[in-house]
């Protein structure tokens, strides 16, 4: 059985946009590069042709990967009125020791980007807070030293 790929609606839209761009813009560019490189003659010693073929392979592989993501996508809907943390929610919490507050959005692994505050549902942090409620305090076992956090709000 094929594994579901968890995506938010925004994440699915980004995947679809990238696929559209590759099919309608990049693929024709690569084909034009191949035609131009073939016109240069001897293909056995043609570096431009080899580069164009490599680029074509990369583009086609990415197209196939995106099509697979779309076909296996399971849309994550965030329940804004939830009392417990679920995938798709934005969670504000604080480190109990440092009192530092953070805000993260729990997304599927494909969309995860810690620099944008998007944390994979498979990460230790997400695993620690999924199913928890506001004011819950729990330990996050990550890297070398575990730490405690308190959930302040769920959006």
N, C-alpha and C positions, 0 to 999 in steps of 0.2 A: 504494500500500500504506500502511496506517495505521501510524504510528510507535508502537512499543512504549513504554509508560510504566513505568519501573523503580520498583518499590515494595518495601519490606520488608514482612513479614507484619504488623508493627505499623502501618505506614503505610497498608496496604490496609484494615486494620480501622478506622482513624481515618476514612478516606474513606467506608467503609460506614456508620459511625455518623453522620457528618455528613449523608449522604444520607437515612438513616432519619429523623433529626431534622427535616430540611427537609420531607420528604414527610408525616410524621405529626404534626408540631407547627406548623411555620412556615406551610406551605401552607394549612391550615385557618384559621389566624389571618388570613392575607391575604384569603382568600375572605370571611371574616366582615367584615373592614374594607371590602371592595368592596360587599358587600350593604348595610352601614350607610351608606356614602357615597352609594350609588344612591338610598337612601330619602330623602335630603335634597333631592331634586328636580333642578332644572336641572343637567345634567351639563356643559354648556358652560362654566360659570363655577364649577365645584365643585373647589376646591383639594384637598379630602380625597380625592375620587375620583381626581384626577390622581396624587396621592401614592400611593394604594393601587395604581393601575395600574402605576406605576413600580416599586414594591416587588414586585409580582407578576412583572413582567418580569425583575427581578434574581434573584428566587428561582427562577423557571423556568429561567433561563440557567445558574444555578449547579447545579441539579439535572441538567440536560443535560450540563454539564461533568463532574460527578462520575460520571454513568453512563458517559460516554466513558472516563474514567480507569479505571473498573472493567473495562470491556470490553477495554481495551488493556493492562491491567496484566500485567507480567511480574514474578513474585515473585523477589526477591533473597534467596537463602539464604546465610547466613554460614557458611563452613566454618571451624569453630573449630580444626581441626587442620592448617590450611594453613601452608605455609612461605613463601608469597608473598602480597602484599596483593591482595585482590579486593574488588569492590563488596560491601558488607554487613559487612565487617570493621571492627573498632575497632583503631586504630593509635596506639601511643604513640611519639612521636619527639621529638628535641630539635634546637633551633637550634644549629648548630655554633659560631657566633660568640658567642651570648649564653649558651649552655648551658641555656636555658629549655626545660623539657619541656612538651609538650602532648599531649592525647588527643583524637582525632576519630573519628567513625564515617563511613564513606563510604556515601552513599545516592544514590538517584536525584534528579534536579533538583527534582522536585515536593516531596520531603520535606526538602530542604536547609533548615537553620536554624543558621547559624553561632553564634548565641547559646546553642544547646543542644549545640554540638559536632558537629552533623550537616553534613557537607560534601558538596556535589554532586560526582558522579563526573565532571562536566564542568569542574570548577574546575581552575586551574593546579596547586594543591597535590595534588589527587587524581590528576591526570594524571601528575604527577612520581613518585608513589609506587606507583601501580597496577603490579602485576607484580614489584615489588621485594621484597627479603628483609630479615630482621633483620640489622642492622649495615651495610646498604647506606647509602652517603652519596650524596646527589644534590642537584642545584641546582634550586630552584623559581624559575621566571621569572614573577614576579608584579609588577604595578604598575611602579614605576620601577626598583627595585633588587632584583636577584636575591639569593637567600640560600640557604645550604646547610643541609640537615637530615640527621640520621641516624635510621634506624628502630631503635627500642629493643625493641618487641614488637608482635606481631600477635595479636589476639584474635578 
